[in-house]
Amino acid sequence: MENLIALLVAAPLLGAAVLLCGGRRLDAVGHWIGVLMSTLSFVFAVILFADLLGKNAEHRTLIQHLWTWIPVESFQADVTFRLDQLSMTFVLLITGVGSLIHLYSVGYMEHDERRRRFFGYLNLFLAAMLLLVLADNYLLLYVGWEGVGLASYLLIGFWQHKPSAATAAKKAFLVNRVGDMGLSIAIMLMFTTFGTFAFGPVFSHAGDASEGKLTAIALMLLLAACGKSAQVPLQSWLGDAMEGPTPVSALIHAATMVTAGVYLIVRSAVIFNGAPDAQTAVVVVGAVTLLFGAIVGCAKDDIKKALAGSTMSQIGYMVLAAGLGPIGYVFAIMHLVTHGFFKAGLFLGAGSVMHGMNDEVDMRKYGGLRKYMPITFITFGLGYLAIIGFPFLSGFFSKDKIIEAAFAKGGTEGWILGTCALVGAAVTAFYMTRVMLMTFFGEERWKNRPTRSPEAPSAEPAAEHRGEHAEPHPHESPKVMTIPMIVLAFGSVFAGGLFSINNSFLHWLEPVTGHSEGDSPVSAGAVTGATMVCLVIGVGIAYAMYGRRPVPSVAPRGSLLTRAARRDLLQDDFNHVVLVRGGEHLTRSLVYVDHTLVDGVVNGTAASVGGLSGRMRRLQNGFARSYAVSMFGGAAIIVAATLLMRAV
């Protein structure tokens, strides 16, 4: 069975190569090739999963060594794959949800002239993410890490004719480079500390390293995770990434890119367990981000950007859980998987709404769409109920476990973290209810509204085929789009419950991540009750504001916090003032130092040598009489000195 591991990566990688190099002759069937390759990888994943289930827990690690990549004395880098319970979980999520998104894209990108290239990029994205989670050493993981960054750049900027899309792609690429520096430095520190960067030796010798070294490595890994998973302070790229096609948003937010940081932290659990200060930093990042993203999501009228804020917040929950150590590792991954189902369903539902609304994204121009798009309404609604933690749906089981784990941290820290998680649950219920009400309920605000100017650029090339400049005529999406939404809705409803039966998910991951119960000052029932109260409060406030009142076509000015949230809590303004302006001033200062100090020293030295050589040149003028006078003068000085010494 070990020989099948490489095929998990090879199938989508082959698909990407064929689609990107095959030329226009594949335009008619290229999208189906992409779907076939992603589905084939999922089939291999199911076969390997069945094989792991048939083994004892201690034998559920499969290793496949392909070749030695870099053999340079002690610096040995191998292309080796590791399939264990943790990587298997990610493989099933990536290939399963990824294949559904591929199928959905067949309908969503139907009229795009570059559809074959789009599916090539999707296959490349899957291959890179699979390489990331299957790598058996940090250097090979880094290759997948960078591959994910490249694929996200290509997909976010897929409609590069839009300046906003091109800018968003560059922003995502550059912000992630900051995080990638953290991962590269961590790998260097591992090699200097352990003499290797392979998982096995690093984890087995982590206990021999000093706490300071482990803390340095862990903090660099956290920096990398912040970049990929859009956590504070490297979160600014995520909202702009919505400029890409909606299937890209679903893939990035549900199954691939933003989950990579959580995987990195949990995979490196042994390192973080030996670095309590770094664990505290992880917890703080997660707690701040879950509130940051939730607040941003409350003020967005763009349906995709509201969901982007939601993703930032939900990933914050996962990072918070991962920072709790063995108390929370399993629950971080459990919420990651359930989130993969309902967030993919929500994004695909948003794409379905856009498909029927001439690619309009402003929820203030929606309303009453439930009767025009019944399948989209039901599947999106189930995802909504799952994410707010409605009883017995997936989010109820996974998010509540994280809140319980936060309280189980104990002491003042546990109370603070648990309270932050509960507040996040209330805000989540508010902004997601707001999205539901503004989109599917209330007045049909899209009727009799001014149409877009023919000169205005459309959101996507396919728009002209769907009557971009006419009044919207909302309708249900084709089956090729609704079937993946229905499948994901089933996962949104049942996945969390299935994972919780006899603690099956906990027992599945525990051999890799470890687990401890902690010492919670509150009972699980009390946490569930408090979460339900927060849910009701959030839903009630949203209903009072958006269900009982008409939604204005133009957003009111709002409070200072609302205006700040619309501007992503001034994160771009902060980056511009601190980083861009700061970088400009630093550059000017360096230029000044270069011109005045460095150039002054260099030019001054050159001028001194030139002046001295010019004066010395006068002694070598080529005239015999000058040389004779010099010789006479020298002889006279010698005679005078001799006579003086004799006299003394």
N, C-alpha and C positions, 0 to 999 in steps of 0.2 A: 504493500500500500504506500510505502514511502515514495515510490517512483511517481505517484500521482500528484505529489505536492507541487512539483515544478509546473505541472500542466495547469494548475490554478492560475498562475501568472502568465504562462505561455499562450493560453487561449486568447485573452483580450489583447495581449501584446501582438500576437499574430494578426488579429483583426485590425488593430491600429495600423500596422505596417501595410497590410493589404489595402485598406481604405485610403490611407494617405499617399501611397505610392502607386496605386492602381490606375489612377487617371479617370477621365470622364466616362470611360467605357463601363464603369461600375456605378454610375449615378442612379441607374434604374433599380438596382438591387442592393446598393451599399448599405442602406439602413437596416435591411434584413440580415446582412452579414454581421453588422454590429450587434444586433439582438441575438443572433445565433451564438456568437462567441461569448457574450456575457452569460447567456443561459447555459452554455457548455461548461463554463467555469463553475456555475452554480451546481450543475449535475455532479461534477467532480467533488465539490464541497460536500454535498449530501452523502456521497459514497464514503468519503473519508470520515464524516461525522458518524455514520453508522458503524464504521470500523472502530472508532474510538469508544463508542458506547459499549461495544462488545468486549472491551478490555477493562482490567482493574484500574482503579484511579491512579495507582503509582506507575502504571505502564502506558499512560495516555500521552506520552510525548514521543513524537516521531521526528527523526532527524534525517534530512537528505542533503548529503554533500555533493555538490556538482563539480567544482574545480577550485584550485587555489588562485585567487585573484591577484594578490600582490605578495610574492615571496621575496622579501628583502631582509635577510638575517633574522633578527628577532621581530621585525615588523611583518606579521603574517595576517593577511586578510583573505578569508575564504568566502566563496559564494555557497552558503549553507542555509538551508531552510529549517525552521523549527515549527512544528505543528503541535500545539498543546491545547488545553481547554480555553485559554485566553485567546490565542490567535484563531482557534476554530470558531469561537463566538463572533469575532470580527469578520472572518471570512464568510460565514453564513449571512451576516448582515450586509456586507459589501456586495456580494454576488446576488443575493436574493432581492434586496431592495433596489440595487443597481440595475438588475435585469428588468424589473417592473418599470423603472424610470426610462430605460431604453425603449421598452414597448410603448409607453406613453408618448415618447418623443416622436415616434413614427407618425402619429396624428398631429401632434403640436407643430412639428417642423415640416409638415406636408408640402407647403408651397415655397420653402426656402431653397434657393438655387444651390446652396452650398451644404445641403443636408448630408451628403456623403462625408464631407470633411468634418461636420459636426459629430457624426457617429464615430469617426476615427478618433477624435479628441476624447469622446466619452470612453471608448475602449482603452485609450492611453491612461485616462484618469483611473479606471478600475485596476489596470495592471500596476500602476505606480503605488496605489494604496495597498494592494495585495502584497507587493514586494515589501512595503513598509512593515506590515503586521506579521509577515512570515520570516523576516530576516532573523538570523541567529546571532548577529553581532551588530554593534551600533554603527559601524561604518557602512554596512550594507543597508541598514535601516535608513541611514542618511541619504543613500542613493534614491530610495523610494520617497523619502521626505522631500527631496528636491524635485523629483518627478511629479509629485502631487502639486508642488508650487508651479511648475511649468505648465501642467495641464490646466490648473485653475486660471492661470494668466491667459491661456489660449481660449478658454471657454467663457470667462467673464468678458473678455474683449472680442467675442466672436462676431458681434455686429460692430466692427471697428469703424464703419461709416458714421457712427454716432460718436461725437467727441466725448460725451459723458461715459460711454462704454470703454473707449480707449483709455481715458483718464482713470476709470475705476480699476481696470486691469493693471495699469502701472502702479496704482496705489497699493493694491493687494500684493503685488510682487515685491515692492520696495519695503512695505511694512513687515512682510514675512522674512525678508532678508535679515532684518534686525534679530528676529527670533532664531533664524538659522545660524547666525553667528554664535548664539548661545549653545546650540547643539554641537557645532564644530569645536568650540572651546571645551565643552564637556568631554568630548571624545579624546581630545588631546590630554586633558587632565587624567582621564582613565588610563591612557597608555603610559603616562609618566608615573602614575601611582601603582598600577597593577601589571604593567608590561603587556597588556592586551586590552581589547575592547569587545571580546566575545562574551556573550551573556553568562555562560557557565562559570568561567574563571572569575569574572568580575563579581558576580553575586556570591560565589563561594569564599572569596577573599575580602569581601567588603568589611567584614568584622575586624580584619587586621589593620585597616586604614584608620587614621585619626579622624575624629569628628570634624575637624576643620576642613580636611580634604573632602570628606563626604558632603559637607555643607556646600562647599564651592561647586562641586559637581552637580549636586541637586539643584542649586539656584540657577545654574546655567541650563539645566534641563527644564526648569520651570519657565525660564525666559523663552526657550524654544516652544514650549506648550502654549504660552500666552500668544505667540505669533500665529500658530496654526489654528488654535481654538478660539481666537478673537476674545481673549481675556484682557482685562485692564492690566497694563496700559497700552497694549497693542491691539485694541479692538476696533480702531477707526475704519478699517477696510471693509468690515462685514456688511454694513448698510449699503455702501456703494457697489458691492458685488452683485446687488439685485439688478444691475444694468444688463447682466447676461440673460439668456433665455431662461424661462422659468424652470425647465427640467434641470438646468445647471444649478439653480438655487436649491432645488430639492436634493440633488446629489451631494452638493457641498455641505448642506445643513443637516442631512439625515444620515448618510452612510459613509462619507469619506472625510473630507478635509478637516472639518471642525472637531471630529472625533479623534483625530490623530494625537492631539495634545493629551487628552485623557488617557489614551492607550500608553503613551510614553511614560506618564507618571506611574500608572499602575504596573506596567512592565518593569519599571525601575523601583519597585516597592522596597526591595532590600536596601537600596541606597538611601531612600527617603526615611526608612525606619531607623537608620543610623544617624540621621541628621534632623533632630527635633526642631531646630530653628528654621530649617528649610520647610518642614511640614507646616509650621506656623505661617510661613509666608504663603504657602499653597492655600491654606484655609482662608487667609485674609483676601487673597486674590479672588477666590471663588465666592466668598460672601459679598464682597464689594461688587463683583460683576453681576451676580444674580439680581441685585437691587438696581444696578446701573442699567442693565438691559431691560428690566421690567418697566422702569420709569420711562425710558426712551420709547418702548413699545406703546405706552399709553397715549402718546401725542402724535403718532404717525397716521396720516390719512392715506398714504400709499399702502395697499394691502400687503405687498411683499416686504416693505420695510418694517411694517408692524410685526410681521412674522420673523423678520431678521432680528429685531430686538428681543423677541421671544426666544430665539435660538441662543442668543448671547446669554440670556438669563438662565435657560435650562442647562447649558453647558457649565454655567457658574455653579449650579447645584452639583453637577458631576465632579467638578474640580474641588468644591468644598468637601464632598464625600471622600474623594481620593486623598485630600490633605489630612483627614482624620485617621489615616493609617489602617491597620487591620479591622478597625470598627466599620470602616466605610468603603473599602476597596470593592467588595462584591456589589454593593448597592450602587456605586458609581457606574459600574458596567451594566448592571440591570437597568438603571434609568437610561443609560445610553442606548440600549437595545430597544426598549419600549418607545423612547423618544424617536428612534429611527423610523418606527412605524407611523406614529401619529404626526410627526413633523413632515415626513415625506408626503403623507396623505393631505396635510394642510397646504403644502406648497403646490402639489398637483391640483388640488381643489381651487387654489387661487389662479393657477394657470387656466383651468377650465372656465372660471368666471371671466378671465381676460379674453379667452377664446370666443366667448359668446357676447362680449361687450366691446368688440373692436379694439382690444388691447388697452382699454382704459384701466388704470390702476388706482384712481382716486375713489375711495369708498364713499365720499360725499356725492358721487355721481352714480351710486348703485341704488339699492333699496328694493325690497319686494321680489328678489330673484328666486326665492324658494319655489314658487309655482312654475317658473320657467325652466329651472334646472333641478329637478327633484333628486336625481342621483347625486349630483354634486352637493346639494344641500344636505342630504342624509350622510354621505361619507365625510364631508367637511364637518358636519355637526358632531359626528362620533369622534373625530379627531379633536375637536374643541372640548368635548366632555372629558376625553382622556387626558388632555394636557392640563386642565384645571383640577384634575384629581377627583372627578365624580366617582362616587362609590362603586367599586368592583370593576372599573375599567382599568386599563394598563397603568396610567399615571397614578392612580390611587395607590397601587401596590408599591411602585418604585419610588415615587417622591416621598410618600409617608415614611418609608424606610430610611431615607436620607435625613429627614427631619428627626426621626427617633435617634439615629446615629449621632446627629449634632448634639442633642441633649445628653446622649451617653458619653460625650467627651468629658462631662463632669465639671464641677466648679463653676466659677464665673464665666469662663470661656465657653462652656457648654450652654449656659443660659443665653449668652449673647448670640452665639451661632444659631441656636434653636429659634430664638426670636427673629433673627434675620430671615431664616428659612420660612417661618410662618408669615411674616410680612410679605415676602416674595410670593407666597402662595395666594395671598389676598390680592396683590397687585396683578398676578397672572390671571386670576378669575375676572378681574375688572377689564383688562385690555383685551382679553380674548372674547369676553361677552360683548364688548364694544365692537369688535370686528364682526361677530355674528349678526348683531342687530343692524349695523350700518350696511351690511352686505345683503342679507337675506330677508330682513323684515322692514316694516315701515313703508313710507311713501316711495313710489317708483320715481326716483329723482332723475333718472336718465331720460325721461320722456320730455319732449319739447325743449330740450336744452340746445344751446348753440353748437353747431357742428364745428369740427376742427378745420382750420384754414387749409386749402389744398396745398399751400406752400410749406406748411408745417411738416417737419420730418416725422415719419411714422415710427412707432416703437419697434417694429420689426419688418423685414421685407415681405412677409406673408400678409401684412395688413391690407395691402392694396387688393388682394384677392378676396378679402372678406368685407369689402365695403367700408373702408376706413373713414371716409368722409361723409357717410350717411348716419342717420340716427340709429343707435344700436337696436338690434332685434335679438334679445337674449334667447338662447336656445341651448339644449343639452349637447354636450360634446359627443363625438362618435365613440363607438364601443372600444376601439383600440386605446382610447384615453380613459374611459370610465372603468374598464375591467381592472387595470392596476389600482385605481382608486378604491374599488370595492375590496380587493385583496388586502390592501393596506388598512382599510377600515376594520376588517376582521382582526388583524394584528393589534390595532388600537384598542379593540374591545377585549380580546382574550389573552394576549401575550403575558401581561402581568400576572393574571390569575394562574395561568399554567406554570409560570416560573415559581409561584409561591406554594404550589401543592407540595407538601412534605419538604418545603425548602429546597426544591430540586435545583434551582439555579445556584443557590449558596453552596450546596454539596458539589456541584459541577465545577465551580471555580475555586473553591477553598484550597485544593492541593497546590494551586499556582499562587494565589494571592494571600492565602492565610485569612483567618477571621477570628475576631474576639468580640464578645458581647458588650464590653464596656460596663459602665455602672451608671445607668440613667436614673436621674432623680425623679423622673415622671414615668408613668406606665404607658405602654403602647396605646391603650384605650384612651388615655388622656390626650396623647398626641393626636390621635385620630379625631377626637372630639374637637380639639382646638383647630385642627386643619379644616374641619367641616364648617366651623364658625367663620373662619377666614374666607372660605369659599363663598358662603352665603353673603357675607358682607361685601365682597368684591362684586359678585353678580348683582346684588341689590343696588349698589351705587351705580353700576353701569346701566342697569335697567331704568333707574330714575333719571339718568342723564340722557340716555339715547333711545330708550324704549317708550317713555311717556311723553317725550318732547320731540318736535320736528327737528330734523338734522339740517342745519343751515348749509347752503351750497358753498359758502366760503367760511372757513374756520374763523371763529372769533379770535380776537387778539389774545385773550387768556391771561393768566397770571404770569409772573416772572418765571416760575418753575416750568410752566407749560411752554413758554417761548424758548426756554433753555432746552427742554426736552425735544422740541421740534428741531433744534440745532444739535441734536445728539449730545446734550449736556455740555455743549461747547468744546467737545473733544478736538474737533478740527481747528477751532480758534486757538485752543491751548497749544496744539502741535505747531500751528503757524507762528504763534508768538514765541514759544520756547525753543522749538526745533528749527523752523525755517528762518525766522528772524535771528534767533541765536546763532544759527549756522552762518548766516550772512555776516553778522558782526564778528564772529570768530574768524571767518575767511578774510574779512577786511583787516582784522588785527594781524593775522598771519602775513598778509601781503605787506602791511606796513613794516612789520618786523623784518620781512625778507628784503624790502627795499632799503630800509634804513640801517639795520644792524648787519644782516648777512651780506647784502650787496656792498654796504659801507666797508666792512672788513675786507672783502675780496677786492673791491675796487681800490680801497686805500692801500692795500698791500701791493697791488699791481702798480699804482701810481708811485709809491715809495721806491719800488725796485726800478721803475722806469726813470725816476728822477736821479737815483743814485747811479744808474748805468750811464745816464746822459753826462753826469759830472765826471764819472770815471773815464768816459770816452775821450775827454779832453787831454788825458794823459797819454793817449795813444793816437796822436794826430798825424804821424808819418813824416814829420820834419826833423832832419838830422840835428839842426841847431837846438831844437827843443830837448832832444835826447841828451845832447852834449851838456847843456845847461843843467839838466837833471843830474847827470853823472857828476858834474863839477860840484853842484850843491850837495850831493850826497857825500862826496869825498871830503868836502869842507866840514860837514857836520861830523864825520868820523874823526878827522884830524883834531877838531876842536874838542870833541869828547875825550880823545886820548890824552891830549895835553892837560885837560882839566883833571883827569884822574891821577896823572902823575904829580900834579901840583898838590893835590889833596894827600 
